[in-house]
Amino acid sequence: MNQNIQQEIELYVGHRSWRCWCTRRLLARHGYRFDVIDAGADSQLRSWLTHFSGRKTLPYVFVDARPVGGLSEIRSLERSGALEHLVRGEV
């Protein structure tokens, strides 16, 4: 992937979460640059994420400020090839 055309990726994680670790690893394995935001100890941030996403679990991924989902959604997008298009800003 051409790193110059990548959309901004934000990954909200919690403490000692296997799903968060797997999501980080998946994104890193593809060479994507991403910011990791630790929401584990920030109850206000977790409350906002829950309200915004309708989910109480982490991780949660945003691409270009668009909510994408957690590990299951990222894996599904990866398998379909849509993750690459999303990160490139083609969708």
Residue pairs with C-beta under 8 A, 6 or more apart in sequence:
1 30
1 31
1 32
1 84
1 87
1 88
3 31
3 33
5 88
5 89
6 32
6 33
6 87
6 88
7 63
7 64
7 86
7 87
7 88
7 89
8 35
8 63
8 64
8 65
9 27
9 32
9 33
9 34
9 35
9 61
9 62
9 63
9 87
10 34
10 35
10 37
10 61
10 62
10 65
11 20
11 23
11 24
11 27
11 34
11 35
11 36
11 37
11 59
11 60
11 61
12 37
12 39
12 45
12 49
12 58
12 59
12 60
12 61
12 62
13 20
13 23
13 24
13 36
13 37
13 38
13 39
13 40
13 58
13 59
14 20
14 38
14 39
14 40
14 58
14 59
15 38
15 40
15 41
17 40
17 58
17 59
19 57
19 58
19 59
19 70
19 71
20 58
20 59
20 71
22 71
23 59
23 61
23 70
23 71
23 74
24 34
24 36
24 59
26 71
26 74
26 75
26 78
27 34
27 61
27 74
28 34
30 78
30 83
30 84
30 87
32 87
37 45
39 45
39 46
39 49
39 58
39 60
40 46
40 58
46 56
46 58
49 55
49 58
49 60
50 56
52 67
53 60
53 67
53 69
55 70
57 70
58 70
59 70
59 71
60 67
60 69
60 70
61 67
61 68
61 69
61 70
61 73
61 74
62 68
63 86
63 87
64 89
68 74
68 77
68 86
74 83
77 83
77 86
82 91
85 91
